[in-house]
Amino acid sequence: MTRSTPSIFLSLCGALAAFSCGQSSDSSEESAHWNPGLSLEAIDSESGNVVHGRSEYLTLWHGVDPSLLRVRAGQILGDDRSSLLAATPTRMQVSLASSPKPRRFRSAVRRLGPRPDVPTSFEVFWQTQDEEPRSLFQLTLAPLTTQLSEPWHEVEFDLPQQEGSLVLVCRDPRPIGARAPVTEVAWQSPLVYSPIPDAERRPDVLLVTIDTLRSDALAHAPALSALLAKGQLWPQAVAPSNWTLPSYASLFTGLPADQHLAGRGPFSAHATGVPENRQLSAVDASLITLADRFREAGYATGMIHQNPMLESWTGLNRGFERYVRASDRSEDALELAEGFWAHNEGRPRFLVLHLMAPHLPYRFGPTPDPLESLPLASFFGADHSPEQRASFFALEPAQKETVRARYYAEVEQLDRSLGPWLEEQLQAAEGQLILGFHSDHGEELWDAGSFEHGHSFEDSVIRVPIGLVAPGRVEAAVFADTVPAEALAANLLDLAAIPHDLRFRLQEPPETFRSQMPLYRSALQGREFQHETSMLLRFDPQQGSGGNGAAISDRKRRMLAELGYLAGQEMKPPVAAGQDKRD
């Protein structure tokens, strides 16, 4: 990632100035009060219905167990974007005020099912009162012969500086009188942008979050440890839960795990040890997310993640212009991060980079792997008691040591790629990058007699390292305080000078907070922390997240089953039908 000449990005609504947004086109507040996306109130949809929504491209490899593939899967498994959803034929028009600076238009387009048997054309015109409409961009997509999900096609070009109107058109060319089904299409929320002076631009923010990184893992990550030593580090922070979904929902909302609704439902009343289809729920749709706040402040917002528990059905994609599921190779995620950074040069950028390693399955370290002989998929998909879990993972001492070595080998491997990469980004940013470092939960390696996470609230599972590195903004320090990991969100907003109403910061944690809401049947519901002491909370099988459940497609259920979040399901080939725009 390199930093280029700064610029301010305006939505088409923001660029309307006095016409519909009540702002002057040269207002100094435009970057601070930026309204992303093409506002429905600002456009004149002369034909066709247009709605705000999201559209997701799912690749051939999405939902397929990588171990079943004979070829290497692609970098991207899913590409979800904030969009305008329409259908052919549609004509949208929006007026733009004159601009004293050069400006460009940016979007992307794709078709949704059912698959068209004729070409589909996308075209953008420029129209003024004194001239005939002039075509600035034209793309024709050929008929689709397969039923696979269609990828995004990037759209970007220069715009005139004078006052005029943009006209966005999508149509299926047909002979006059021909009748055929319409084609559903998506325009990634269009942007108009132009340069501004360097001093007026907010700093970039990169939030790196590592899945399943326990607090002592930094001892096996010398490069990351050296980097974090340049900033503020809380090596004994407390994760809001012992598994992924509620922990990230807390990070993105600043709320404890029993208030944002994301998580699982109550536990079944049947006997333990049998398969359980757990009801999983998305984050409360009424809540403002961390990405919402950065986007409203004018940031390009993106997330690259590698965990099916962070898929778009969770609602954690809200506020992100682009939300990408990458393959489980760390190198692929880093390369996609480079692409997002380069594609959004000239804007302040907020990128969340989630890396799956060192989550199971462990791929590095000594062999043979003792876990390979265990039926992990069926076990994780069942509702087991803590005693049954401990018995299942009752390996010989030497086998346990091998598994521990493989976990730390995952950390070491990640450190070799991520540490130097982050150092390079900080150097290239020349003091204009804020780096947040985070882990969603840890991993028990028989510290208390059992293994993995989601079941226990021992320190090995809920103690995680949290850090901030921002040269010129943050002085180096290590804090032994017990703090809630989700408080990192407020610190990032403060450093970026973005107003917010989050109450707690890492330096000013609440007097009482919890790690709570287990994924698996547990002896505990959580732990409550007060100052440097903690109290154990009795397990309540009837207590769930409070959500009403989330609509999860078959593809995504297969991925969740691979990691034990849902009951094990028979693996099937990729679905042939086109994917719905909500999936």
N, C-alpha and C positions, 0 to 999 in steps of 0.2 A: 504494500500500500504506500503510495506516495501522495504527497499533498500538492495540489495544483492551485492555480489562481482562484481565489474564493469567488463565490457567486451567491446570489439569492435566488431561490426557486419560488415561483409563484404558481398557485393553482390557476386554472382559467378563471375561477371565481375571483381570486385575489387580483388578477390582472384586469378584471372588468372595471376596477377603480370605482368612480362615482356612479357608474351605471347600475350596479347591483350590490356591491359590498360596502359602499359608503366610505371607501378609502381612496386617497389620492395615489396615483400611480408612482409618485416619487416619495411616498411617505417613509420616514425612517423607521416606523413601527411595523412595516410590512413583514420583515423577517421575524419579528418577535410574535406577531399575531397572524400567522400564516394558516390559511384554511386549505388543506390539501384536497385534491380531487376536483373533478368537474361538478360544480354544484347543480343539482337539478333545477333549482330556482333560477339559475343563471342562463340555462340553455333554452332554446326554442326547438323542441322536438317536433319538426313539421310533419314527420311520418314515423310511425313505429313507437312502441312503448319502451322507455328507458328507465332502469332502476339501478340504484347503488347496490353492490353486493361483492362477492368474491368469486374468483374462478380459479380452479386448480387443475394443472396438467399433471397427470399420473403416468409414469413411464411403464414400460413393459415389465420392469423388475419390481415394481411397487407391490408389496404384499407377498412376495415369494421368498421362501427361506433360502438365503445365499448358499447354504450347503447343498441344495438341490440343483444349483446352476452348473452347467458345464462351461460356461463362458463368464468372463468378468462383467459384473453389472456396471451400468453407467454411473457417473458421478451423482446425477440428480435422480431421486425417486419420486419427488413431488415438488411442484412449483406453484404455490398459491399466491395470488395477487389481488390487491384491492382494485375493483373494476367497476366499469359501467356495463351493464348487461342489457343487450338489445337483441333484435332479430331482423333479418332481411325482409323487406327493404327498410332502412332507417336513415333519416337525414336529421342531423343535429347542427344547430348554429349557435354561436356565441360571439358577442362583440368584445373587441379588445381596444383599449385606449392606446394612444401612441406611446412609444417608449424612447427615451433619450439614448438608450444603450442597445447594442445588438442583443437579440434574444433567439431562443430555440424552442422547438416543440418536442416533447418526448412522450411516448406511450408504447404500448405493445398490443398485439391483437392475436386472437385465436378463435377457432370455431368449436362449438360444443355439439353434442349429439342431438338429434339423430344425424348420421353422416350424410352430407350432401352428395348428390350424384352429378352436380354441375359445378362449375367454378364459382368462387366467391370473391368479390372485389371489395377492397377497402381503398378509399380515396379521401384526401383532405384538400380542400380548396381555400383560397384566399379571395375575399370579395370586398370591394370598396364601392362607394356610391358612384364613382366616376369611371370604373373599369369593369370589364367582364370578369366573371370568376376565373381564377387562375389556379391550375392544379399544382400543389406543392409536393404531393406524395401520392403514389399509387402502388398497390400490391394486389396481385391476383393469385389466389390459392387454387390449385388444381383440385378436381374432384378426388375424394378419398376412396381408395379401394379397400381399405381395411377398417376394422371397427375399433382400432386403438385410439386412445386419447391423443389429441393433437397438441403439439408444443406451442409455446409463445413465439411470435415473430416480432422482433424489435422495430420500433418506428421512431425516427429522430431526424429532424431537418431544421434549417434556419427559417426564421419568420421575418417578414417585413417589419420595419419599425414604425410605419405610419399607422394611423387609426384604421381599423377594418374589422372584418368578421371572419372567423374560422368556421368552415362547414365540414363536418365529418359525415361521410356517407359510407354505408355498406349495402351491397346488393348482390343478387344472383342474376347474371346476364341470361335472359331467356328471350325466345321469340315472342313477339307481341301476341297476347292472348294465351300464352302457355300457362298452365296451372301446375304448381308443385308445392310441396311443403316448404315453409320458411326455414332458414338456417339460423340457429341461435349463435350469437357471437358475443365476445367480450372485448372491451377496450380497457387496458390497464389505465387506472385513473390518470388522465392526461395532465401534463405539466407544461408550463411556460416559464423559462428561466433566463436571467441575464446577469452579467457580472456586477459585483459590488467591491468596494475596497477591502483589503485584507483585515484591517483593524475592526471592521464591523461584523465580522463573521464569528459565530460561536465556535468553540473547540469541538473537534470530533470526539465521539465517545465509543469505545469498544469494550463491551462486556463479555469476557471470556468465562464460560461456566463449564466445569468438568464434572461429568456424571460419576458418582460413586467414589469421590476422592476423600478418603478419611484424613483426619488431622495429622497423623504421623507420616502421611505419604510424601510430604515435602522433603523429608530426609532422604528420599530416593529420587528427588528431582532437583539436582544442583543448579541447572540453568534457570528454572523457574524461581528457585529460592533466591538466587543472586538478583534476579530482576525485582522480585517483591521486596527485597531489602532496600531498594531505592525509594520505596513508598511506605504506606501504612499497612500493617499486617495484624489481623486478629486470628491467630492460629487455633483458637479454641472457641470459635463461634458455634452457635447452636442452630441446626437446621430446623425449620418449622414443622417438618414431618420426617418420617423415615423412608419415604419413597418419593418418586419423581413428581407426579402430577400436583399434589397439594403444595409441595415445596416451591415449584416454579410459579404456581398461582399466587402464593404468598409474596414471592419476589416481585412479581409484576404488578401486584395490587397494594403491597405494603400491609396486608391484613393477615392475621393468624389463620391457621388452617381450618378452623371451625367457623369462619365467617365469609369465605368467598365461594362456597358451595362446590368447588372442584374436588373430586375425590371419589370414593366408593360408597355404596349404600350399606345398610346394616348387614350383619352376618346371618347366614341361614340358620334355622333351628335344627337342621338334620344332624346326624352324627358326623363327626370329623373324619377326614380321610377319603372323602368322595369328591368327584369333580364339582366345581362351583362356577357358574357363569356370573361373575361379579358385575353388578350394575355400576358403571362408571359415569360420572357427571362432569359437565363442563363448568368453567368459571361463570359466575353470575354476570349475565349480559349487561346489567345496569352499571357495573363498576368501570371506573376509568383505569386504564392500564398504563404501565410505564411507557410503552410504545406510543399510546395515545398522547401522552404529555410531550414526548419528544417530537412527534409529528406536528402537533399544534404549534410548536416553537419553530417550525421550519426545517426540521431535520429530514433527511432521507432515512427511512427506517427499514431495517431488514433483519431477518433472523435466519441463520443456517443451523439446522439441528440434525441429530442422528438417531433420535429415540422415537419409536412409534407412540410413546406416551405423551409426546409433545405435538402430535398431529393436529390438523386444523379443527377437528371435532372438539378439541378441548376448549376452544374459544381464546386460547392464548395467542392466536394470530392477529387479534384485533389491534389496530393501530400500526401494524407492519405493512408497508407498501408491498413488500415481497417477503414471502415466508417459505423457505426451501428445506425440504427433507433431503439430506445428502446420504450417500452410502456410508457404511460404517468405517471406512478408511479415513484416518485423520488427515492424510495428505489431500484427499478429495475436498474435505471441508475447508482446509486452508486455501486451496486453489479457488474455490467458490467465493471465499471471503475476499480474496484478491480481486476477483471479477466484480463483486458488488462495490468494492471501494473505488475501482477504476471507473466503473460505469457511472458513479455518482460524484465524480470530481467536480468541484465547484460548489457543492452544497455542504453544509455541516452534516455529518453522517453519524447515525446511531446504529450500530451493528451488534447484535447478540450472536456470539459464536459458541455453540454448544458442541462439545466433543464427548463421544460415548465412552472411549477408553478412560478408566480401566474397568468399566462394567463387564459383567459376564457376557459372552464366553471369553476366557483368557486365552490369548493366542500366542503368547511368548513365554519364555522361561523353560525350566527343565521339563523333560519328558520321561516317561509317559504321563499324561494328564490323568490323575485319579478320578476326576469328575466324569470322564468320558464313559465310564462303565455304569454310571448312575442314570436312571430314567428321569432326567431333569424336567423335560417338558410336561410329562404327566404329573409329576410331583408338584410343580409350581402351579399347575392348573387346578389343584385340589385344595380343599379347605382343611388344613391340618392344624392340630393343636401344637403348642410349643414343644411338648414332649415328643410328639411324632416327628417334628422337624429335627430336633436334636438327634433322635435315633437314626433318621435317614442319613444324616451327615456325620455319623459316628465313624469316621475313618481312622486308620491306624496313625500313630504319631508321625511317622515318616511321610505318609501320604498328606497329612495336614500341612506339614512343612513344605512339601512340594507345591501345594495349592497356594500357600502364602507367598512362596517365591515367585509363582506365576503372576499373582496379583501385582507384586511390586515390580516385576519385569514389565508389565503393562505400563506402569507409571514411568519407569525409566525410558521405555520406548517413546512414549508421548513427550517426555521432557526433551528428548533429543531433537524432535521436530518443532515442537511448540515454543520452547524457550528461545532459541535463536530467532525464530520468526517474529515473536513479539518484540524482541530487542531491536530487530530491524525496523519494525513499525514505529517504535518510539524515537529512534534516531532520525528516521525520515520525516517525522512530524514536526521536529524542531520546536518542541514545547507546546504544540497545539493538539495533543492527544491526551484524553483522560482514559485510563485503563482500569476497568473493574475486574476483579478476580473472584470467582465464586464456585462453590460446590453445592449440589442439591442435597446430598447425604453421604454417609460413609459406607463402610462394609464390615460386617463382623467376620473375623477370621478365627473363630473359636475362642475369642477373647472371653466370652461368658458361656462357652460350651456349645455354641451353635454357629451357623454360617449364613452369609448373605445379608440382605436388608429387607425392610418392610415388615419385620416381625418384632423387632426389639428396639428399645430406647436406651440401650447401653451407649457409653461414650464412643465406642468404635463405630456406631451407626449414625449418631446424630452430631458428633463433634466434627466440624469442618473448617478449613482455612478460608478466610475472606480477606481481600486486599484491595488497595487503591494505589495506583501509581500515576502521578501527574506532575512531571517536572515543572518547577516554578509555582505550583499550586499546593502541593502536599509535601510536608517535610517527613523524612524517614523516621519511623517509630514502630516498635512492636508492642502491642497491647495484650496483656494477659487476661483482660476482662472477658467475662461471659456475656456475649451479646447475641441478639437474634439476627440470623443471617439475612433476613428479608429487609433489615434496616439499611442495607447497602443501597437500595433504590433511592432513598432520600439523599444520601451522600452524592450519588451521581448527578441528581438533578441540581443540588446545590452548587456543585463544581461547574456545571454548565450554565449556571445563573438562570435556571428555569423555575418560575414560581410554582409552588405546589402546596397541598394541604396535608401531606404525610406528616405524622406527629413525631416519629422517632428516628434518630440517627445513630450510627454506630458509636459516636462519642457520647450520646445522650439516650441510652436505651431505656425502655420502660422498667419500672421497678419489678414487675412480674410479667413473665411471658412463658409460653409453652412450646414444646415439641410434642405433636399429638397426631391422632387419626391414623392408625396403622393400616397397611394394606392387607396383611394376613392376620389370622386369629392370633392373639397375643396374650401374654400375662398382664400387659399394661395397656392403658389407653394413651399414655404419654407420660411426660415429666414436666413439672412446673418449676420454673427457676425464679428465685428471688435473691438478688445480690449474688453471692457465690454459693448459695445452697440450693438444693432441689428437693422436690417432693414427688413421689411416685403417684400416678393416677390410676385407679382401678379400671380394668378393662370392662367396657360396656358393649356387648355384642349388638345392641339395638341402636347404637349411635353411629350414624353415617355422616356424610358430608352435608346432607340436607338438600342436595340437588335432585332434579327429577329424571336424571339419566340423559345420556347423549346418544344421538343417532350415529352409529358407527357402521361403516360399510363392511362388506365381507372381506374385502382386501385388507382393510385395517385391522379387522378382528384377527385375521391370520397372523399379522405381524405382532399383535399384542399377545397372542397365544404362544408365539415363539419365545417370548421373554417371561411367560408365566403370569401375565396380568389378567388373562381370561382363561377359561377352561381350555385345555388342549383341543385343537381341531385338526381334522385331516387336511393336509396340505393339498391345494388344488392349483392347477395352472392359472395364469393371469386371466382375469375376466375378459371376455371378448366384447361385451357391450360398451358403448361409449359412456363416459362418466358424467354424471349429473354435475351441474355447475356448483352445487353445494358440497361436492365430494371430490 
